[in-house]
Amino acid sequence: MFGKNHWFMRFVVFAFFGFTMVNLMFLNYIVLQNYKNAGQMQVVGSLEKTNEGDTICDTENCVPALYNAIYQATASQKLQQPVTQANQASSGSTQEYYIQLGTGTNSTSSWADVGGVSAYIDSGAYGDIQQVTFEASVSVPTGNQTAYVQLYNKTAQHPVWFSQVSLQGGTPQLLVSSPITLDSGTNLYQVQMMTQLQYPANLTQSRVHIISSN
């Protein structure tokens, strides 16, 4: 009796595993067939709608459709190019020019040239000039005197009228002159400085600011 039950149990086990293997093989066959026949796939987030409202994406159409979608999304946007601020800036029909002159130090009690702080300027090269100013960044380390700065026309041998600016105290400041007039033609413009008590005064920036229109 025990022997018959033992063979019966073995039969049941083999039958169960056999049935399982047949089902697995059948499922594998179904999956492989579906994989081979799948030529298209539906994409969530449509790129191009069909008549039925579904989105179809295959190897021939999907990539071009993606590029087309990216192009359509960005075509209406203008790329903002960074503005390079060197010596010229523009706003509509107005042009602004900054002619750098240089830096230096002075401690004289009368007007003296600041070595190397100069530039040639052709007043005819900037269109219809609306305004010109002289700008200088100055500091007095001791803080207990007044420093003076002006622009001098070395070619015509005279100060540029109304270009004089001054700083009293030690806090560095950007000084801007009253409107000045550039002489016609090309002239060499030199920065000059003097101090009240002959202590050093530092010129950390100097330039001519021209505003013109086309």
TAPE-V368628 format. One line per field, one symbol per residue. ss: DSSP state (H for helix, E for strand, C for the rest). psi: psi as a letter, one per 40 degrees, with the letter a starting at -180 (. if undefined). burial: + if it has 9 or more other ideal C-beta (glycine too) atoms within 8 Angstrom, else -. A space follows every 10 residues. Layout:
ss=???
psi=???
burial=???
This chain:
ss=CHHHHHHHHH HHHHHHHHHH HHHHHHHHHH HHHHHHHCCC EECCCCCCEC CCCCEEECCC CHHHHHHHHH HHHHCCCCCC CCCCCCCEEE ECCEEEEEEE CCCEEECCCC CEEEEEEEEE EEHHHCCEEE EEEEEEEEEC CCCCCEEEEE EEECCCCEEC CCCCEEEECC CCEEEECCCC CCCCCEEEEE EEEEECCCCC EEEEEEEEEE EEEC
psi=dddddddddd dddddddddd dddddddddd ddddddehei ihhhgidhhi deeihhhadd dddddddddd dddedehhhh hihhhcehii hbehhhhhhh daiaiifiei hihhhegiih hheeefaghd ihihhhhiih ddefihiiii hhhddefiih heehiihhae hhihhhiihi hhiiahihhh hiiiidefii hhheihihhh hii.
burial=---------- ---------- ---------- ---------- --+---+--- ----++++-- ++--++-++- ---------- ---------- ---++++++- ++-+-+-+-- ++++--+++- +-+--+--+- -+++++++++ ++--++++++ ++++----++ --+++++--- ----+-+--+ -++---++++ +++++---++ +++-++++++ ++--
